[in-house]
């Protein structure tokens, strides 16, 4: 199963966006999912639950950094291109009423980007 599918399922099961991306990579990170869930707890609803940087994007950045594949600019640009923004409030259409990307799609895209970056071919 692709990481994007795993992360999307974890999001639907109640995790926030960051937790879902992190926990999809628990095996590769060799880290207990409970620890990853705790790490990502403050990144739901945008960093700091303040509608700031998308939690899924934060999770992808954390995964790549933890695996020694820092590619923050690449991840940021690809996420912005796929989703239309990087800020949770903008993605959800706060203030404009126009949603650019759903949480499920943000999670799916972030996990897909992270998987590409950390893969041997990435």
Secondary structure, DSSP 8 states (H G I E B T S, - for coil): --HHHHHHHHHHTT--HHHHHHHHTHHHHT--HHHHHHHTGGGTTTGGGTT-B-HHHHHHHHHHHHTT---HHHHHHHHHHHHS-SBHHHHHTTTTS--SS-HHHHHHHHHHHHHHHHSTT-
